[in-house]
């Protein structure tokens, strides 16, 4: 285990790294379910463009934009009851699609960034579309008449976690492979597990594993629709389902413990007080007078913003913007902010979670603000907030929140909060950072009588010398 100091008060600074490194055998275990599913099913859905065409055919969405979207109320009568739906296994929804980068220069242009690497924002957009397609493969309505469109709408409500690896080694002249399946279901919600790999010389380069939470809605997106119950087909599917069910329980627990709902924990309050001490002059009682320590930056100065106009090209049947488009825009704005802060091009390591709170209409504007909310050694934690701006009502509505972790090649300046609201962002960002790097707080024991300050100082020095494994 690796101890690590995160610029917190000394009595609260010790952390345990649960997974300090990703050795090759761990990387294989991380993708073990994908390998198992490949052995059980060889189903392929073609290319990412092919599934876009199939989705249009299954939902009846016409090509061409209409200010008033085509009514789908006639499909409501075909919505089934839960007891009418057959159970499904993970293998039933498993499929593979290809992003055809090989031999297609026009497609490669859409996926390349200024460094000649794969645009991860574009990849996130494809993964969102793929998650919708997996939902379509999972939902089976035995009583739906032929030539009737599927009376369902699928909505992304959460991207739980996306860990990136080997992104600097991805080749733009070789295809990318996306595979996935439904790994958990509720009454209308579904967890979709997606893997991204690149086949190279008969072997796979692992890129990411992502968890999407989707919700089945009725044809007009005005109410819930039942999802087929997932019934594991064998022991491997049963184990993975149990792990997915634990993740669902953890999500509910984490929502209730948000720093924006409940007060910060005791050790977090100690961190906040330490930040206040460091940024307040010791020889004055002047209100609101703050000082910035060496190699530090204020959080209010560590943000960038953009205002976008969504267009019908990125709409769904209800004339709301695709979740994948929002993810691409947010990821790429966050990359800009992280690069400006570092002065270089840091590597995207993890998207902790993406919350979808409200839809974005194609008739409105989309404002995004990317903030650096926490830093540690050569890591940055950013929070990007998306807001729907209605010009008629002059109102801003928060639609999405993105938490993205980057790793730089050098030690970065520490970001510090200047207000109580920013303090909460700082603590919240710190939690997301610990989660992204699989770090866990180890609470210190109270000093015994007599103390052992010398031993504590040695531990402090050891912590300061060790940083997260590259």
C-alpha positions, 0 to 999 in steps of 0.5 A: 500500500502507498501512503500519500499526502494530499496537502491536508492538515497533518493529523488528517493527511494519511491515505491508503491507495487501494490499487497503487498500480495496474499490473498486467494481470489486474488489467486483464481481470478488469476486462474479464467479463468482456472476454467471457461474453466474447466466448458466449456470443459472437454477435456484431452490430456492424459499425457505429454508423450502422446502429444509428440507422437501425435506431432510426428504423426501430423508433420511426424517427424521420430524417428531417427537422420539424419545429414541432416533433412528430407525435408518437402518442399513437404508440402509447397503446402498445406499451406492455405491462411488466408481467408481459415481458420475458426475462433476459440474460446478459448474453441476450443484449451483448454485442460488438460495434466497430469505429472504422478508423482503418482505411477511412480518412474522412472518419479519422478526421472526426476522431483526431485531436491536435496532438494526433491522438484519439478525441476522447470526447468523440469516443464518449459520444459514441459510447452513449449511442452504443448504450442506447442500442444495447437497451434496444437489444435488451428490450423484447416485446413479444406482443408488439405487432410487426411493422409497429415502431418500438414504443419506448424512449431511452434516456441516459441519467448517469455515467457512473465511472469511466477509467481511461488507460493506454490512450496515448498508445491508441493508433488512429489507423486501426479500428476501435471496438466497442462491446457491451451488455445490460448488467443490471435492471430495475423496474425501468432502469438498466445498467449498461457495461461498455468496454472499449478496446483496439485490436492490434496484431491479434491482441487487444489494447484496453482503453476503458470500461464504462458504466451507463445508467439508462432509463426506459421511458414511454413513447412520448417520454412523459412517463416510465416504461417497464424493462425486461427483468435481467435473469443471469444465465450462469454463474459468471453472469450471477457474480457480475449481477451481484457486483452490479447490484452492490454498485446500485446500492452504493449509488443511492448511499452516495447521493444521500451523503453529498456535501451539498445535502449533508454537512462536511464530515469532521475531518473535512471540516478540519481541512476547510479550517486549515485552508482558511488559516493558510489564506488568512493574514495572521496579524489582522482581524480585517474582514474578507482579507485573504492571502494566496500562498506560494504556488497556489491559485484561487479557484475563482480564477481557475475556470473557463466558460463557453456558450453553445447553440445546439442544432437539430443535427444532435437531437432525438425524437423529442427535439432534445439534445443527445446526451452523447453530444453534451458529453463530448462538449463537456469533455473537450471544454474540460480538456481546454481548462486542464491544459490552460491550468497546467500549461501543457496537455495533461492526460484524462484519467477518469470520469468519476460520474456524469449526472443528467438532471434536465433535458437540453432543448435544441431551441435553447442555448447551452452554457458550460463552465469548467472549474478546477476544484481540487489538485494534488501533486500532479493531478487535477480534479475538474467539475464542469457544469452545463446549464440550459439558457432559455432566452425567452424567460432569461433563465438558467437551468442546471442540466448536467454535472461532470467530474473529470480527473487529469494527470500532468507530467509535473507537479501542478499549482495548488488550487484554493477556495476563496468562499464557503461555497467554493470550500464545499466544491473543494471538499466535493472535488476531493471526494471525487478525486479519492474515488477516481484514484481508488484512494481511501481515508485512513483516520488517525488515532488520538495521541496517547499520553506523552505523544510521539511527535518524532515518529509522526514527523518521520511518517509525514516526511515519508508521505511527502516523498511518495506520490501516486504511481504513474 
